[in-house]
Amino acid sequence: MTPAREQLLGLKAVTVSFSGFLAVDQLDFEVASGELRCLIGPNGAGKSTTLDLICGKSRIIAGEIAFRGKPVHALKEFHIARAGIGRKFQVPSVFRELTVRENLEIGCSRDPGVLRNLFRFSGGLDTERVERLALLVGLEDHLDIQAGQLSHGQTQWLEIALILAQDPALILMDEPTAGMTAHETNMTAKLFNQLRGKHTLIVVEHDMGFVRDIAETVSVMHQGKLLAQGTADEVSDDARVREAYLGSGGIGRA
Ligand SMILES: Nc1ncnc2c1ncn2[C@@H]1O[C@H](COP(=O)(O)OP(=O)(O)OP(=O)(O)O)[C@@H](O)[C@H]1O
């Protein structure tokens, strides 16, 4: 029998409102260590807001968010990141004027001072780690290319490598395949499958093909609440889920 995995993140009755509108409403949500969880739901369901609450970008008005068994919802965003929660936003934040290698060298450093890192790394520190990360995200042949020259998909992979460089226990990804070609999306699915078990991931996605390729468990949000949870097939066949997607093009496009 496989031992039960330890809970890494637990949301209890988490609630947030914007001018009286409950974007996240009494949400209960748990993720175990090493899981690759997909979070789906129609537009406006509260998915991105949930990631914002977990990483401290927005504040809950009720409930509790526990990470490694300790409440984190009152901590500042910076302290939550330090505690081991990394977030990839939809718009990448790479340094476009620097090479892929220089970006990764900065990402591998614990010290956020950009200039200091550049000087530090001129001595060749962390080269092996930088090259390992580049290989993992398929940028090993692009190390000396300026990040601004990368394709959209490659820029997203560089951003993912920058988050992995910090080695967070939990990684939150908001629509990582948005704007990618079919080939780039397939490559991203391969990458995520490689990360499985080594990192804990929560991935907000609209592309159900991608979700099917990577997800163990899929959580479906609707109107700020958890509507359903199960395998990709189970949630796709769930009548409540189908109804929630009515008018938004259906779950296939979701
Ligand atoms: N800062 C804000 N101020 C006011 N309303 C907000 C704010 N952030 C989110 N909302 C509203 O909360 C609801 C949930 O938004 P959220 O972005 O979390 O949905 P989502 O499930 O990620 O949707 P999508 O798939 O379209 O990105 C939406 O109705 C949105 O307009």
The ligand as a Tripos MOL2 file, in Angstrom:
@<TRIPOS>MOLECULE
LIG
   31    33     1     0     0
SMALL
NO_CHARGES

@<TRIPOS>ATOM
      1 N1         -8.8320   43.1530   -7.7290 N.pl3     1 LIG1
      2 C1        -10.0820   42.8930   -8.0880 C.ar      1 LIG1
      3 N2        -11.0630   43.8050   -7.9540 N.ar      1 LIG1
      4 C2        -12.3340   43.5390   -8.2870 C.ar      1 LIG1
      5 N3        -12.7500   42.3570   -8.7720 N.ar      1 LIG1
      6 C3        -11.8210   41.3990   -8.9330 C.ar      1 LIG1
      7 C4        -10.4520   41.6090   -8.6020 C.ar      1 LIG1
      8 N4         -9.7650   40.4530   -8.8800 N.ar      1 LIG1
      9 C5        -10.6720   39.5790   -9.3510 C.ar      1 LIG1
     10 N5        -11.8990   40.1440   -9.3870 N.ar      1 LIG1
     11 C6        -13.1330   39.4830   -9.8160 C.3       1 LIG1
     12 O1        -13.2030   38.2540   -9.1220 O.3       1 LIG1
     13 C7        -13.7130   37.2350   -9.9880 C.3       1 LIG1
     14 C8        -12.7360   36.0850  -10.0440 C.3       1 LIG1
     15 O2        -11.6130   36.5150  -10.8140 O.3       1 LIG1
     16 P1        -10.3970   35.5540  -11.1280 P.3       1 LIG1
     17 O3         -9.4470   36.3320  -11.9780 O.co2     1 LIG1
     18 O4         -9.8850   34.9510   -9.8930 O.co2     1 LIG1
     19 O5        -11.1070   34.4330  -12.0060 O.3       1 LIG1
     20 P2        -10.4480   33.2670  -12.8410 P.3       1 LIG1
     21 O6        -11.1720   32.0190  -12.4750 O.co2     1 LIG1
     22 O7         -8.9830   33.2720  -12.6940 O.co2     1 LIG1
     23 O8        -10.8900   33.6980  -14.3090 O.3       1 LIG1
     24 P3        -10.1140   33.6180  -15.7060 P.3       1 LIG1
     25 O9        -10.1190   32.1850  -16.0770 O.co2     1 LIG1
     26 O10       -10.9940   34.4320  -16.5960 O.co2     1 LIG1
     27 O11        -8.7520   34.2040  -15.5290 O.co2     1 LIG1
     28 C9        -13.9910   37.8970  -11.3330 C.3       1 LIG1
     29 O12       -15.3540   38.2220  -11.3940 O.3       1 LIG1
     30 C10       -13.1200   39.1170  -11.3020 C.3       1 LIG1
     31 O13       -13.6680   40.1500  -12.0960 O.3       1 LIG1
@<TRIPOS>BOND
     1     1     2 1
     2     2     3 ar
     3     2     7 ar
     4     3     4 ar
     5     4     5 ar
     6     5     6 ar
     7     6     7 ar
     8     6    10 ar
     9     7     8 ar
    10     8     9 ar
    11     9    10 ar
    12    10    11 1
    13    11    12 1
    14    11    30 1
    15    12    13 1
    16    13    14 1
    17    13    28 1
    18    14    15 1
    19    15    16 1
    20    16    17 2
    21    16    18 1
    22    16    19 1
    23    19    20 1
    24    20    21 2
    25    20    22 1
    26    20    23 1
    27    23    24 1
    28    24    25 2
    29    24    26 1
    30    24    27 1
    31    28    29 1
    32    28    30 1
    33    30    31 1
@<TRIPOS>SUBSTRUCTURE
     1 LIG1         1 GROUP 0 **** ****
